[in-house]
Amino acid sequence: MLRVFLFFAAFMGAIVVPQLVAHGLNYLYPRQLTLGEDENALQATAGGFADPARVFGPSVRRDLVQDGRAVYPQVLGGAETAQFGLTGTGASVLAARFADAAAATRARYALFTMLGKVKAEEDGNGFFHFTWPQSGHAAIAGTVGRTLMLWVAPERDGVARLKAESRAFRELTPATRTGIGGWVDEVRGWHFSRYVAIIGAYTLFVAWLFLKLVSWATEVPAQPVAHPASAALFRETHAKQPFPE
């Protein structure tokens, strides 16, 4: 019984412990921000952003900027400031600010809930690239601090240029970490193929460990209590049992 218990403990430990370590390191050394809010560009008044050209970029027409809460009420209901702007080529930009980063994140969740099932790819700055379900246009959405922004354009290159025009965010230089934190940052930069190779090798190890543990847990050692029979006893026993014809 003890062997069975140790078998399950060792096998589950080989699967669970690496995951606990990975999640623990990710919690202790979170990914450092590479983008921050430009508070000067994002200054707002009661009527909206004080300098919409810096927030939306030059492609968005000033006469086509409106309150964003009227466009996406289920997403922007809790926003302190929200504006939606259009370009002359069918593209659009949404910018909204909330009381804190948690509220902005909830609004981003609400946006994707409204859109339904979409395939989104996250880039290194935490922005999600996807296809707008109704129109098939390229879209980028994400939050930085307490600011949510959404760019939509007919083409992927166009939406990237539209995003690059905004001056709402500024580049940050992450601090160089040493020790375990530096190693965690280095691991995050590994190529995908390296993760696949490591996971594959560890999977083979766990399979080998499983076979070894099964063999060990189910082994029944022989009990050294039997003694060889004497020749006389052997002859006597078989003399009483006639051989079959």
N, C-alpha and C positions, 0 to 999 in steps of 0.2 A: 504493500500500500504506500509506503514511504517513497519507493522508487517512482510510482505513478505520479505522486504529488510533485516530486522534484522534476520529473519529466515535463509536466505542464508549466511549472514555474520557470524552468530554463528556456523552454521553447517560446512561451509568451514574452519572457524578458528579452529574448533576441529580437522580437518583433516590436515590442512596445517601447523599450528603453531608448533605442536610437531616435524614435519619434519624439519622446519626451525631451531628450537632449536638444534636438533641433528646434523644437518649439520654445524651449527655455532660453536658448541662445538668441533666438529671434526676438523674444520679449525683452531680454536684458540689453540687447544691442540692436535696436530697431534701425531700419533703413533711414539714413540721414537725408533731410530735405535738400533738394537741389534747386527748388523754386520757392520764392517768397512773394507775398503781396507787396505791391508798390502803393503804400498808403497815400502818397501824393496824387498818383493817377486815379485812385479809387475814391477820392473825396466825394461825398454826396451831399446834396441839399434836399429839401422837401420835394422838389420837382424831379429829382433823378441825379445822375452823376454830374459833378461840376464841370468836368472836361470829358465829354463823351468821345471826342476824337481819339484821346489816348486810350480809352477803355476798349472801344470798338474797332479802331483803325480807320484809315482814310476811305476805305471802300464802302463803308456804311454811310448812307445818306442821312444827314441830320434831320431832314424833313420826314424821314421814314422810321424814326425812333419813337417808340410808344412804351407805355407801362407794360412790363412783362407779365404782371400778375393777371391781367385780363386775357393773356394768351394761354398761359399754363397755370390756372388757378389751383389745381390739385397739387402742383409742385411748388409753387412760389407763395403759397398762402401765408407763410411765416417769415417772408423776406422783409428786411428793413428797407432795401432799395432793390428794384428789379426793372430792367429795361430790355426791350427787344427791338433790334434794328435790322433793316433790310438793305441789300445792295441793289444796284441796277441790273444785276445778272442772275437774279434768282437765289442768291445766297442769303443767309441770315446769321445773326449773332445774338446770343442771350447772355446777359451779365446780371448777377444777383448777389447781394451781400446779406448775410444773416447775423444773428447775435453772436454766434460762436461757430467753431469748426464742426462740432457735432451736429448742429442744425443744418449746416451746409451739406454734410454727408447724408443726412436723412433726406434732404431734398434731391440729392443725386439718386438715392435709392428709389424715391418716388418717381423720378423721371423714367428710370428703366422699368419700373412697375407699370407706368402708363404706356410705355412703348410695347410691352409684352416681351416675348422671347426674341432676343436679338443676339447675334454672335459678336461679342466685343473683345478686342485685343488691347491689353493694357501696355502702355509704353513705360519707359524708365522714369518718367515724371508723374506717373499715376493718372494719366489721361487715357480715356477709353475711346478707341477708334472702331466705328461700326457703320452699318448701312441703315439709313432711316427707312423704317418699314413701308410707309405709305408711298414715298416718292422714289425710293432707291438711291437717294443722294448720299454722298459721303458725309459722315458726321464725326465730330470729336467732342467729348464732354468730360469734365473733371472738376475737382475742387482743389483749391490751394488755400489753406487757412479757412476763413469763413466766407470765401468767395466761390461761387459756382459759375462756370461759363460753358456755353454750348455753341459750337460752330457747325453750320450745315451748308454745303455747297454741292452743285451738280457733279463735280469731279473731285477725286482724291487729292490731286495736286492743288486744286483751287481751295479746298478746305484747309490744307496745310498753309498756303499763302495767307489766307484770311486769319488764321490763328497767329501766324508770325507777325501780323500787323499790330496786334494788340500789345499795349504797354502796361497792361494791368499787373503783370508779374515781372519779377526780376530774378536774375540768376544768383544763386548762393554758392559759396565755396565751402563744402563740407569740411569739418575738422578732420585731420588725419588721426585715426585711432591706432593705438599700438596694442600688443598683446593679443588676448583673445578677441577683443573687438576688431582689431585690424584683420585678424584671420577670418572673422565672420564677413567683413566687408569684401575680402578677397574672394571668398567662396561665392558670394552673391554675383560676382563678376565672371564666374566660370561659364564656359560655353555649354549649351544644352547637351551636347554629345558626351561631355565629361560626366554630367549627372547620370545619363543613361548607362555609361560604362560602370560607374560605381554602384548603382542600384542593381545592375545585372550581376556583378560580381558578388554583392552581398546576398542576393537571392539564391545564388548557387551555394554560398556558404550556409545559409539557413536550411536549404534542402539537405545538404550533407549532415548538418547538425541534427536535423529531424530524424534521419535514418539511424544515426549513431545513438540518439537518445531512445528511439523505439527499441533498438536491439538491446540496449542496456536495461531498459525498464521492464522488458518482457523476458529477460534471461532468468532461467530457473536453475540454480546451481545444483549439481548432483550431491546427494547426501551420502557421505562415506560410512554407511552402516552395513553394507552387504559384504559377505566373505565368500570366496570361491568354495564350491562343494568338493568334497573329497572324491577320489575315483571309486571307492567302495560304495559311497552313497549314490553316485551316478549310476553304477551297474545295478544296484539294488532297485532303484526307482524305475529304470527302464526294463528290468526283468519282469516287473509286475504289470507292465503295459505292453500287450502283444502288438507287434507291428501290423499295420493294415495289409491285406492281401492285394 
